[in-house]
Amino acid sequence: MKTTNFTKMQGLGNDFIVLHGHDRLPEDAGALALRLCDRHFGVGADGLVFVLPSERADYTMRIINSDGTEAEQCGNAIRCAAKYIHDKGLVEQGRSHLTIETIGAGVQPVVLTFEEGRVTAVRVDMGEPVLGGLAVPTTVDAEKIVEYPLTVDGRELRFTAVSMGNPHCVIFVDDAPGEDLYAWGPKLETHELFPRKTNVEFVTVRSRGHADMRVWERGAGPTLACGTGACATLVAGVLNGVLDREAAVSLKGGDLLIEWNEEDNRVYMTGPAEFVFEGSF
């Protein structure tokens, strides 16, 4: 019976099963993610990450959500993939600059920080935010969607739409940690305004340099952290005039430092990635 080795990793508690050794994404990747990501009968994870060959970058990352659907991009997963690629010796040791290709953002430059030869933090060029309503995508044909009205079950909300290679619905509220994600997340994810569904972020601004965020991830539900969601949060905060272009975004699993650079219009994310354990199936 053939066995496959895996590595369990996490970035601020957003956890992944990382696989390397395939030439391409397996046809049964969705079914495999459903089985392995199950927290009762499988390994347990928010997603399944494949580290694959690339013709344009050092490696390609493909991520399958725990519900079997594919995500275009994932900020916490790409940090985990970068640490995996370096610490597993897939590139020369001590190399601080890598490139990783994703289907949502193309080739993404990554900068590694080391302690005692191991990666402790990863800074990722997350690319330029997409703000056009139809491109995010939403069903609203507008150059930008900022504080757009949305009603769910009688609750009136306003959202800002941002794509970081995947769609985000950012909603500023008085108490983000107190929001009932299970009540509102599924309804917002599948709202008719979002033809490809959406990630949902509830955000409370604490200062111009700090925001609290809680996330319902498309295809995964509530997670402890979402890197692209933190990036979308900062962009939305700038568009709404409540955050500076560099700020800390606090998630349930910890903090990410996000910068939306005014000169190149690109968003940069810095945060940790850690190994949890290894195994085989």
C-alpha positions as CSV (number, residue, x, y, z in Angstrom):
1,M,0.0,0.0,0.0
2,K,1.5,3.4,-1.0
3,T,1.9,5.9,1.7
4,T,2.2,9.7,1.3
5,N,4.2,11.9,3.7
6,F,2.7,15.2,4.9
7,T,3.6,18.1,7.1
8,K,1.1,19.9,9.3
9,M,1.8,23.7,9.5
10,Q,0.1,26.8,10.8
11,G,0.3,30.5,10.4
12,L,-1.4,32.3,13.4
13,G,-3.5,29.2,13.9
14,N,-4.7,29.0,10.3
15,D,-3.6,25.4,9.8
16,F,-2.7,23.4,6.7
17,I,-1.6,20.0,5.5
18,V,1.3,20.5,3.2
19,L,2.2,17.9,0.5
20,H,5.2,17.9,-1.9
21,G,6.2,15.5,-4.6
22,H,3.4,15.7,-7.1
23,D,4.1,16.9,-10.6
24,R,0.7,18.5,-10.9
25,L,-2.5,19.0,-8.8
26,P,-4.1,15.5,-8.4
27,E,-7.5,15.0,-10.0
28,D,-8.9,13.9,-6.6
29,A,-7.5,16.9,-4.7
30,G,-10.9,18.0,-3.6
31,A,-11.9,14.6,-2.2
32,L,-8.5,14.3,-0.6
33,A,-8.9,17.6,1.2
34,L,-12.4,16.6,2.4
35,R,-10.9,13.5,3.9
36,L,-7.7,14.8,5.4
37,C,-9.0,18.1,6.7
38,D,-11.8,16.5,8.7
39,R,-10.9,17.3,12.3
40,H,-12.6,14.2,13.6
41,F,-11.8,11.5,11.1
42,G,-8.8,13.0,9.3
43,V,-5.6,14.9,10.2
44,G,-7.6,18.1,10.6
45,A,-6.8,21.4,8.9
46,D,-8.3,24.5,7.3
47,G,-6.9,23.5,3.9
48,L,-4.6,21.2,1.9
49,V,-1.6,22.8,0.3
50,F,0.3,21.3,-2.6
51,V,3.8,22.6,-3.3
52,L,4.3,21.9,-7.1
53,P,6.8,22.7,-9.8
54,S,6.5,26.1,-11.6
55,E,7.9,27.3,-14.9
56,R,7.8,30.9,-13.8
57,A,8.7,30.8,-10.1
58,D,10.7,28.6,-7.6
59,Y,7.5,26.7,-6.9
60,T,3.7,26.8,-7.3
61,M,1.3,26.7,-4.4
62,R,-2.2,25.3,-4.9
63,I,-4.6,25.3,-1.9
64,I,-7.8,23.3,-1.5
65,N,-10.2,24.4,1.2
66,S,-11.5,22.0,3.8
67,D,-14.8,21.8,1.8
68,G,-13.0,20.5,-1.3
69,T,-13.1,23.8,-3.3
70,E,-9.9,25.5,-4.5
71,A,-8.9,28.9,-3.2
72,E,-7.1,31.3,-5.6
73,Q,-4.9,32.6,-2.9
74,C,-4.1,32.3,0.8
75,G,-1.8,34.6,2.7
76,N,-1.2,32.3,5.7
77,A,-0.7,29.3,3.4
78,I,1.9,31.0,1.3
79,R,4.0,31.9,4.4
80,C,3.8,28.2,5.4
81,A,4.8,27.1,1.9
82,A,7.8,29.5,1.9
83,K,9.0,28.1,5.2
84,Y,8.5,24.6,4.0
85,I,10.4,25.2,0.8
86,H,13.4,26.6,2.6
87,D,13.5,24.5,5.8
88,K,12.9,21.3,3.8
89,G,15.9,22.0,1.6
90,L,14.0,22.6,-1.7
91,V,16.1,25.7,-2.2
92,E,19.6,26.4,-1.0
93,Q,19.8,27.1,2.8
94,G,20.0,30.7,3.8
95,R,18.4,32.0,0.7
96,S,16.2,34.9,1.8
97,H,14.4,35.7,-1.5
98,L,12.0,33.2,-3.1
99,T,9.1,33.3,-5.6
100,I,5.9,31.3,-5.3
101,E,3.3,31.2,-8.0
102,T,-0.5,31.2,-7.1
103,I,-3.4,31.1,-9.5
104,G,-4.9,34.2,-7.9
105,A,-1.9,36.5,-7.8
106,G,0.6,35.1,-10.2
107,V,4.3,35.1,-9.2
108,Q,4.7,36.5,-5.7
109,P,8.1,37.5,-4.3
110,V,8.7,36.3,-0.7
111,V,11.4,37.5,1.8
112,L,12.4,35.2,4.6
113,T,13.7,36.2,8.1
114,F,15.9,33.6,9.9
115,E,16.9,32.7,13.4
116,E,19.5,29.9,13.8
117,G,19.0,28.8,10.2
118,R,15.2,28.4,10.4
119,V,12.6,30.7,9.0
120,T,10.7,32.6,11.7
121,A,8.9,35.3,9.7
122,V,7.9,35.7,6.1
123,R,7.2,38.9,4.2
124,V,5.0,38.4,1.1
125,D,4.3,40.7,-1.8
126,M,0.6,40.1,-2.1
127,G,0.2,42.1,-5.2
128,E,-2.1,45.0,-6.1
129,P,-5.6,45.0,-4.7
130,V,-8.4,44.7,-7.2
131,L,-11.2,47.2,-6.4
132,G,-13.5,47.2,-9.5
133,G,-16.9,45.9,-8.5
134,L,-17.2,43.4,-11.3
135,A,-13.6,42.3,-11.0
136,V,-13.7,41.5,-7.3
137,P,-16.2,40.0,-8.3
138,T,-19.5,41.4,-7.1
139,T,-22.6,42.1,-9.2
140,V,-22.1,45.9,-8.7
141,D,-20.7,47.7,-11.7
142,A,-18.6,50.4,-10.0
143,E,-15.0,51.6,-10.0
144,K,-14.8,51.0,-6.2
145,I,-17.3,49.6,-3.7
146,V,-16.9,51.5,-0.5
147,E,-19.5,51.4,2.3
148,Y,-22.0,49.8,0.0
149,P,-25.4,48.9,1.6
150,L,-26.2,45.3,2.2
151,T,-29.2,43.8,4.1
152,V,-29.2,40.3,5.5
153,D,-32.1,39.0,7.6
154,G,-33.2,42.5,8.3
155,R,-29.7,43.6,9.5
156,E,-28.5,46.6,7.6
157,L,-24.7,46.5,6.9
158,R,-22.2,48.4,4.8
159,F,-19.3,46.6,3.1
160,T,-16.2,47.5,1.2
161,A,-15.2,45.0,-1.6
162,V,-11.5,44.1,-2.2
163,S,-9.9,41.3,-4.1
164,M,-6.4,40.1,-3.1
165,G,-6.6,37.4,-5.7
166,N,-9.7,36.2,-3.9
167,P,-12.9,38.2,-3.0
168,H,-13.4,39.9,0.3
169,C,-16.4,41.6,1.9
170,V,-15.0,43.9,4.6
171,I,-17.5,45.2,7.2
172,F,-16.6,47.8,9.9
173,V,-18.5,47.2,13.2
174,D,-18.3,48.3,16.8
175,D,-17.2,44.9,18.2
176,A,-15.6,42.5,15.7
177,P,-14.6,39.9,18.3
178,G,-18.2,39.7,19.5
179,E,-19.7,39.0,16.1
180,D,-21.5,35.7,15.6
181,L,-19.6,34.3,12.6
182,Y,-21.8,31.2,12.4
183,A,-24.9,33.3,12.2
184,W,-23.8,35.9,9.6
185,G,-20.8,34.3,7.8
186,P,-22.7,31.7,5.7
187,K,-25.4,34.2,4.7
188,L,-22.9,36.8,3.6
189,E,-20.6,34.3,1.9
190,T,-23.4,33.2,-0.4
191,H,-25.2,36.5,-0.8
192,E,-26.4,37.2,-4.3
193,L,-24.1,40.2,-4.5
194,F,-21.1,37.8,-4.7
195,P,-21.3,35.6,-7.8
196,R,-18.3,33.5,-6.7
197,K,-19.1,33.7,-3.0
198,T,-16.9,35.7,-0.8
199,N,-14.7,35.8,2.3
200,V,-16.2,37.9,5.1
201,E,-14.3,40.2,7.5
202,F,-15.8,42.0,10.5
203,V,-13.4,44.8,11.5
204,T,-13.1,47.1,14.5
205,V,-10.6,50.0,14.2
206,R,-8.7,50.6,17.4
207,S,-6.4,53.3,16.1
208,R,-5.1,54.4,12.7
209,G,-2.3,51.8,13.1
210,H,-4.3,48.9,14.6
211,A,-7.5,47.0,13.8
212,D,-9.2,43.9,15.2
213,M,-10.6,41.5,12.6
214,R,-12.6,38.3,12.7
215,V,-13.1,36.2,9.5
216,W,-15.4,33.8,7.9
217,E,-13.4,32.2,5.1
218,R,-15.1,31.1,1.9
219,G,-15.0,27.3,1.8
220,A,-13.6,26.9,5.3
221,G,-15.8,28.9,7.8
222,P,-14.3,30.6,10.8
223,T,-10.6,30.4,11.0
224,L,-8.1,31.8,13.5
225,A,-6.4,34.0,10.8
226,C,-6.7,35.0,7.2
227,G,-3.7,36.7,5.5
228,T,-5.5,37.9,2.4
229,G,-8.3,39.0,4.7
230,A,-5.9,41.1,6.8
231,C,-4.6,42.7,3.5
232,A,-8.2,43.4,2.4
233,T,-8.9,44.9,5.8
234,L,-6.0,47.4,5.6
235,V,-7.0,48.4,2.0
236,A,-10.6,48.8,3.1
237,G,-9.5,50.9,6.1
238,V,-7.5,53.2,3.9
239,L,-10.3,53.6,1.4
240,N,-12.6,54.5,4.3
241,G,-10.1,56.9,5.8
242,V,-9.8,55.0,9.1
243,L,-6.4,53.3,8.8
244,D,-2.9,54.4,7.8
245,R,-1.2,52.6,4.9
246,E,0.8,50.5,7.4
247,A,-1.0,48.9,10.3
248,A,-1.2,45.8,12.6
249,V,-4.2,43.6,12.0
250,S,-5.1,41.5,15.1
251,L,-6.7,38.2,14.3
252,K,-7.9,35.5,16.8
253,G,-4.6,33.7,16.2
254,G,-2.3,36.7,16.4
255,D,-1.1,39.8,14.6
256,L,0.0,40.5,11.0
257,L,1.8,43.6,9.8
258,I,0.2,44.9,6.6
259,E,1.5,47.7,4.3
260,W,-0.2,49.1,1.2
261,N,2.7,50.8,-0.5
262,E,1.7,54.1,-2.1
263,E,4.6,54.1,-4.6
264,D,4.0,50.7,-6.2
265,N,0.3,50.1,-5.1
266,R,1.2,46.7,-3.8
267,V,0.3,45.2,-0.5
268,Y,2.9,43.5,1.7
269,M,2.2,41.1,4.5
270,T,4.6,40.0,7.3
271,G,3.9,37.3,9.8
272,P,5.1,33.9,11.2
273,A,4.8,30.3,10.0
274,E,5.5,27.2,12.0
275,F,5.7,23.4,11.7
276,V,3.3,21.5,13.9
277,F,4.0,17.8,13.1
278,E,4.7,15.3,10.3
279,G,3.1,12.0,9.4
280,S,1.9,9.8,6.6
281,F,-1.3,8.3,5.2
